[in-house]
Each structure stands twice: as structure tokens, then as C-alpha cells.
Amino acid sequence: MMVQRPRTLSAPVETLLDRRDDYQIVPIREGDVDPASFEGGRPVYSFEEVSVGFGRDYRVTFDTICTRGLLIAAKAKVSQEQLEVLNEAMATSRSYIAPGTD
């Protein structure tokens, strides 16, 4: 399993695309995993069709789960109330926090 930032071609993805005979992308579809939700019922992730590749030469499209995240360097120093505020901000204001990711 690999975590990947949107619209980024990382070394593991390049390896996968270069060595298609050795590696395979396994799709994750709704029903493959149990649904998860934040307090209040907002889903933790969504099911999306994602496309990765080298320009127009070679692209792979597959189903997977996607989620929005925010890295907190010192989680132990953040209160539960502050974490809830951050969760709400990510769920409702992601275009402000990470422009162009909608």
C-alpha cells in the first residue's frame, strides 16, 4: 500500500509505470473496505477514479480511496478540541488550506 499526494509522480509510481510486467495496481472499490467517518458522520475518505502516468505516453486509471490530510508535527502538544477544529477546517475549507485540490 502506498500513500500518494495528488498530481504527483513519485519514485514508487515511476517504478510501477516503468516495470508494468513486475507490478500491478490493485483497485479499491466501495464495498472493499469498511466505511469510516468522523464524529458527526462526515466520511473519512471518498471513492475516486485516479489517473497517473507519464504525460500522454502512458497513463493508468484505477479506482481507489482518497482522503484529505493535514500533517501536525507535534500531535502530543495539540488538545482534543484543537484536533476537532482542524478536522472541521479540513472538511469544510480545504480549498483555502490547499488551493487547487478540489
C-alpha positions, 0 to 999 in steps of 0.5 A, spaced: 500 500 500 502 506 498 500 513 500 500 518 494 499 526 494 495 528 488 498 530 481 504 527 483 509 522 480 513 519 485 519 514 485 514 508 487 509 510 481 515 511 476 517 504 478 510 501 477 509 505 470 516 503 468 516 495 470 508 494 468 510 486 467 513 486 475 507 490 478 500 491 478 495 496 481 490 493 485 483 497 485 479 499 491 472 499 490 466 501 495 464 495 498 472 493 499 473 496 505 469 498 511 466 505 511 469 510 516 467 517 518 468 522 523 464 524 529 458 527 526 458 522 520 462 526 515 466 520 511 473 519 512 475 518 505 471 518 498 471 513 492 475 516 486 477 514 479 485 516 479 489 517 473 497 517 473 502 516 468 507 519 464 504 525 460 500 522 454 505 516 453 502 512 458 497 513 463 493 508 468 486 509 471 484 505 477 479 506 482 481 507 489 480 511 496 482 518 497 482 522 503 484 529 505 490 530 510 493 535 514 500 533 517 501 536 525 508 535 527 507 535 534 500 531 535 502 530 543 502 538 544 495 539 540 488 538 545 482 534 543 478 540 541 484 543 537 484 536 533 476 537 532 477 544 529 482 542 524 478 536 522 472 541 521 477 546 517 479 540 513 472 538 511 469 544 510 475 549 507 480 545 504 480 549 498 483 555 502 488 550 506 490 547 499 488 551 493 487 547 487 485 540 490 478 540 489 
